[in-house]
Amino acid sequence: MKSLTLHRPIELGQTMVDINRFMESVFGESPFSRSQSGPEGLYPRVDIHETNDAYHIEADLPGCEEKDIELAIDSGVLTIQSKKEFESEKKNDGKNYIIRERQLDVFSRSFKLPDNADSENISATFKNGLLSLNIKKRAEAQKRVISIGK
């Protein structure tokens, strides 16, 4: 395998999200559908690109702080997850809420790393709501040019 792919273990809940996403792409968003930014569907949008020596992932995590983010790698699967509790959840402020969606933001997003990715050589930075990951390729897996001697 030579490319970084989204890791989605087969789960009924995720299958329904995928079906809803497909239906919305064909027919447009229903006013009754849950937004992907709602409490049950929050996950970061990512850009992934490849260079000769590394894979790069950039994830938008607006409103998150570095302490809220957890990165883990297990069996070649990289997982980005967060659990952010809002202060108002911890105290009784006496308000009578009609809708309360800002109590807890939780997400988890996983990616299957390609065989040539060096899972021991991953660096991460977080600044202004942007998480940047740099996943080096193993040296033996990188392309080499071999010159023909005379």
Phi, psi and omega in degrees: 000132186242004181227155178279129183233156176290131180263118179229096174298148184289115178222143181299317181300315180292325178298319178294321177299316179297318179296316178298318180298318178296314181298320179292328178291331180274312188254354184092164183286133177281144177294346180262354182280153176282134177288150177293345178264002178287174187296330182271347187236022184284124169204151186285145171279140183231154167241136179233130174220162185238140171242181181298329186243001183199165169252143182233130177239131173238125182239131176279120179230063182296140179083350179273156172245159182304324182292341181277345190261136175234130176248134179218151175230132182213120178053042177079011178246121178267128181239131173252124179217159181209149172221112183241121177258137179273149182302322184296341178288332186275344181231153177270109184265005174076007180275147177259093185284138173268313174230133179222097182253355187260021182285319187207128174250121180228136172210160174210130180225131184237149181225132175279119181283145177290163183299331183271003178281139179266096184293347177271353185233067179241130176241151182223142173227153179221122181209131177052042177079009179244118175267125179242126178244139177238113183249108182290149172272149176295141184303319182289344181268351182281151182292135176236147175259127181252121180273149181265119181279159180262000000 
